[in-house]
Amino acid sequence: MSRNRNEREKRVTNLEAWIPKTRLGKMIQAGKITSIEDVFLSGIKISESQIVDSLLPDLQEEVINVNLVQKQTDAGEKSRFKAIVAVGNRDGYIGLGSGKASQVRNAIEKAAVNARLNIIPVKRGCGSWECGCGKPHSVPFEVEGKCGGVRVIIVPGPRGLGLVSSEVAKVILGLAGVKDLWMRSFGSTRTVPSYACAIFDGLKKTYNLITVTDWVK
């Protein structure tokens, strides 16, 4: 609890000292854009992490994986830490990013910033034929995600089923606000970065298909 409070206080301090450098940041600070939905509708790329913090103040962070990586240079081997961090508001928005640094804390901070820049909306619904409640507790249809040698299939589940998946997938899906589904995975799922990226790719594809609900809107 204290860690989350410290992160929230640090985020507020950064926002107070934030001087926007991009056109989108200046529009947000001027009050012309007041929601994250307007940002995605405008089609403008998010280039500052403070934009996400200001529009999604209840954003949460979770460290997915931290690994020691080595790089061969002229002076010998150079060791650094690589962190994978997921951010989300548990209500339809998820981001995944990576960062490298000589210290673990710096790598996590870089990954958190990168995850904010990669944030995406997730379309939720009730795509299971066993349920039909119409509430946004699962995904609206079956989607497939790929990354490297990993492939995942996300299948809608009935209400009350829970997340039938691995612990890594539960963290990412929970941050996205998805509560009930089945997941099938193929390939080298022990490679956590590729596995997490495949899940993120599958959630990104939930907006590739227009449903009947979107026609009504």
N, C-alpha and C positions, 0 to 999 in steps of 0.2 A: 504493500500500500504506500509506504514512504517513497519507494522508487518511482511509482507512478506520479505521486505528488511532486517530486523533484523534477521529473520530466515535464510535467504540466507547467510548473513555474518557470522552467528554463525556456519552454516554448513561448510563453507569454512575454518574457523578457526579450527574446529574439524578435517577436512581432513588434514590440514597442520601438526597438532600435532599427527596424527594417526600413531601408530606403529602396523602393522599387527601381529596377533598372530596365525592365521590359515594358512594352505597351500594355500587356495584360495586367501586370502588377500595378501600373499607374491607374488603370481603369478601375481595378478593385479598390484601391486606396481612395479613389475619388467617389466611390459609391455607385458607379455605373453598372457594375456586375456584383450581385449580392449572393449568388448561389453557384455551387459547383456544376449544376445542370446547365446553367447559361454558358459556362466555360466550354463544355463539351459541344453544345449546340453551335457556338461560335466557330469551332474548329481551330482555335488558336492553341498552339503547343504550349504546355506548361514548362517554363524554364527556370522557375524559382520555387523552392520548396516552401517558402513562406506563404505562397498563394494557397496551397492546400491546407496549411495550418490555420489560415484566417477563415477559410470557407468551411472547413471540417474541424472545428475545435475539439470534438470528442474522439479524435483519432487515437488508436491504440497501436503499440508496437510489440512485435514478438520476434525474438531471435530464432531463426530456423536452424542454422548450422554455422559453425566456425571451424575452419581448417587451416593448417599450416601448409603454405605453398612455397616452392623454391624456384628460383630463376637463375639460370647460368649466365654469368657476366664475365667480362675480361678479368675482373679482380677475384673471381671465384663464384661460389654460390651465394645468392642473396635470398634470405628467408623473410617471408611476410605472412600475415594472417589474412585470410579471406572470409568475410562474414556474409551470410544471407539473412536478410531481415524482411519481414512482411508487416505491412501496416493496413489498418482497416477500421471502419467505424461500426462494424457489425450490423450494418443496415444498407447493404448494397454497393459498397465501395471497397476495393482491395488494391493494394500495390505491392510489388515485389522488387527488391533491388539487392545489389551486391556491392561490396567495397573492400579494398585492400589497403593495409597499412602495416607498419612495423609493430604497432601495439593493438591489442584486441579491442580496446575501447574506441580508438580512432577508426578502426575498421567497421565497427558496428555503427558509429555515427555516420560514416560515409555511406554505408548501405541503407541506413534509414532515410538519408536525403535522397538517394537514388530511387528508393521505393516510392517516395512521395512524387517524384517526377514521372514515375511509371504508373500512377494510380489510374484505375479504369472503373467504369460502372458495371455492375453485374445484374443481368436481368433475372429476377426470381419469379417463381410461379408455382403452380401445382400441376406438374406434368404426368403424375402417376395415374394410371387407369384404376388403381385400387382405392384412390382417395376422392378426388373431384371436389374438394372443399373450396377451391378457388382462392385460397390464401397464399401469400408469397413465402412459403416455408421451404421450398425446394427449387429446382431448376425447371423451366417450362418444357424442356425436351431434352433428349439425350444428346450430349456433346462429346467430342473427342479432342484431346490435347496431346501434342507431341513436343519433345525437346531431346535432341541427341538420340540416344538409344532407348529412351523411355516413351511409352505410349500409355495414356490413361483414357478410360471411358467413364464418363459421369452419367449415371442413370437416375432419373427422378424416383423418389420414394414416397410412400404414403405418410401422412402426418402421424407423428409419434414413433416413427422407425428409428430416428437418430442418424448419426453419420457412421455408416458401415465402411470404414476405411482405416488407414494407418494413422498414427499419432501426428505425423507431419501434415497429412492431408486435413485432419481435424482442426489443427491450428489455423491453416489457411482458409478453409471453408467457414470456420467459425467467425473469423474476422470479416469475411464477406457477407455474413448474415444468413448463410444457408444452414438449415437445421436437419433436413431429412434427405438422404440419398444413398445409393449404392455406388461403389467405385471398383472398377476392374483395372488392374495395372499389368503391363507387359514390359519386359526388358530389364535393364539394370536399375531396379528401384533403390538399391543400396546407395547409388550415387545421388545423394540428397539434393544437390543443386539442380540436376537435370529433372529429378522427380518433382521438385517444387515448381520448376519452370513449366513442366508439362501440365500440372494442375492449373497454373495461372493462365496458360494458353487455352485450356478448355473453358475456363470461366470467361475469358475474353470473347470466345466464340458464341456466347449466349446472345449476343446482339447481331449475329450474322443472319439470323432468320427473323422475318417479320411475322408475328402471330396475329390471330383474329382480334385480340385485345388492342393491338397497335392500330389495326384498321379502324376500329371504332374511334380511337383518339384522333 
